[in-house]
Amino acid sequence: MKFIFGLALMGLLIAPQSWAQAPSPAEQELVRLEHSWKQAVVNRDVSALKRLYAEEYVSTDQEGMVWNKADDIAIDTAGLFRLASYQFDDMKVRLTGNTAVVTGLLTTKGTLNGITIGSASRFTDVFVKRDGRWQCLASQATPISEW
């Protein structure tokens, strides 16, 4: 009886790990896209950003400013801010047809007008799949304040 109880308990402890599903190919692609997006900002790669952002792209930044595609590309590639490094955590992808929502925690380091800065924010990015590729429709970031 103890043996059966032990097996049942072990099965309950192991089972939740097997319930977790592996990310789908689309989810994996969107996670890679998030990383390549930040790398394009680090590299100031205008062509990569133009390809990534949908024409109707809108971004709401941590200060509450709203930017369109051209504005956001200009800020990321020619502005006073220079992204040096980034780290994603707690990233989740939700898919519904040709639409995806990616959320997570983004920690960045860079320079603003030559001064080293860093920030952490929660983000939400909305993508649509068009012509066989994902494009970002909207992006929003909320700063995480220190306690």
Beta strands, then each sheet from edge to edge (+ up, - down):
strand 1: 53-60
strand 2: 66-68
strand 3: 81-96
strand 4: 99-112
strand 5: 115-130
strand 6: 133-143
sheet 1: 2+ 1- 6- 5+ 4- 3+
end
